[in-house]
Amino acid sequence: MKLLLDTHIMLWGLLEPERLSRRAAADLRNPENEIWISPISVWETMILAEKGRVVLRPDPATWLRTVLGKMEFHEARVNHEIALRSRDVRLRHQDPADRFLAATAMVYQLTLVTADRLLFGCRDISVLRVTSRAVNKQGARLKRAVPKMPKVR
């Protein structure tokens, strides 16, 4: 399976893997699956850090470069077709990051891995629904829980 990680899934996998459901964690570890990441998720992570919603040390750009340099993944490059398709995605909201991620899944024929309920109903793409497991607040690295994704974006 070719899995495009929504931003919060990427962050949970890296910072708080215990938040992922067992199935999602297994799917992400399965060597037969391909992991895809969009530059939109990098952009979104930078915004989250700027807003103080996630703390990345020593700084967000260095952290992202280091982590992405060590990960095995395919880059889902943003192109003109994705930009055009982002307006065709049938979503009930206008969040640009969600629209670009859904359009990326459409263009590259990827399954979007997300816990964002607003994306569950998108019939234009294949979605792997993730339910977050409870996390002990003392072990959490994110400043705030991310389940209500519309506020995170």
N, C-alpha and C positions, 0 to 999 in steps of 0.2 A: 504494500500500500504506500502511496506517496502522500505524506502528511505535511500540511502547511500549518505551522504553529501560530495561533493567535498570540498577541503580545503577552497577555497574562499567563498563558500556558508556558511560553518560553521562560518567563521570569520565575514561575513556580518551579519548573523543572531545574532551573539553575540555583535558585535561592531557597526554595521551600518545597523540595520534592515530596515531602510528606503530605502536602495539600492535594496532590494528584490522586485520583482514584486508582485503585490497583490495576484496573484494566488500562487506563491511560498510561500509567507508568510502564506497564508491560509492553504496550504498543510502541512507546518511545524507545524502549531498550531493544526491541526485536530487530535483529540485524537484517531481516528481510524487508523491513520498512525503510523508506527513504524519508529523511527529515528535511523539510524545506523551511526557510525563513525569508521573509520579505524585508527589504530595507524600511518599509513602513513601520515594522515592529521596532527597529532600531530608533527611528524618529520618535515613535510613541514613547519608548523607554526614556529617551532624552527629555521629553516633555514631562513625564512622570517625575524624573529626578529634579528638574527645574522647579516643579511645584512642591517638592518635598514629600512626594507620595512614595518614593522608593529611595533608599540610600545606597549608593554605589561608590566604593572606595578603590583607589584614592580619589578618583573623580569619574563621572559617568562615561566620558569618551574613552579614557584609558581602560576602565573596566570592560566596556563593550569590546574594544579592540582586542584586549587580552582574551576574553571569553570566546569571542567569535573566532579568534585565531587558533584556539585549541579544539573547537567543536568540529565534528564531521557533519556537514550539512550542504544542501544545495541552495544557492541564492536564487530566489524568485525575483528576478530583476523586473523593475517597473518599466513598462514601455507604453507606446501610444495606444495599443489595443487595450491594455488594462485601463488606461485613463478613459478611453471611450466606453468600455463596458461598465465602468464604475457607475455610470449614470443609468444603465439598464438593469442593474441588480434590483430585484424586487425585495426591498427592505422597507419596514414601516418608519424608519428613521433616516436621517441624513448624515449621520456620523461619517466624515470622510475616511477615517482609518478603516472602519468596518466595510465601507463600500470598496475601498481599494483592496483589502484582504479578500473579500468575496469575489471581486473581479479577477484577482490573481488566481484564486482557486479555479475559477471558470476557464481562464485562458490557458493555464498550465495543466488543467484537469487533475487537480489535487483535492484531497479531502481536508477540509478545514477542521482543526482540532481546537475546540473552544468550550468554555463554560459560560459564555455570554448567551443568555436566554433570548436576547433579541436576534441572534443569528441562527438559533435552532430552527426557526420556521422558514429560513431562506430555501426556497425550492429550486433555485437556480444552481445550487452546488451540493456536493456531498459534505455532510457535517458529522464529525465524531463528537458526540456530546460528552462532556466531562463534568462529573460532579465533584466538587471540592470536598475534601475530608477536613474535619475540624482540626485546628492547630492550637497547640499550647502557646498562649501569647508570649511567654518568656522565650520561646524558641523562634518566634517569628522575626524575620529580618525586614519584612516590608513594614512601613510605618502604619499602614492601614490595610485592612482586608480588602480584597479586590472583587468579591463576587458580584457586586452591583456595577457591572462594567460600564453602563452608560455614563456614570459619574467619573470613571477613571479616564476615559478618553479625552 
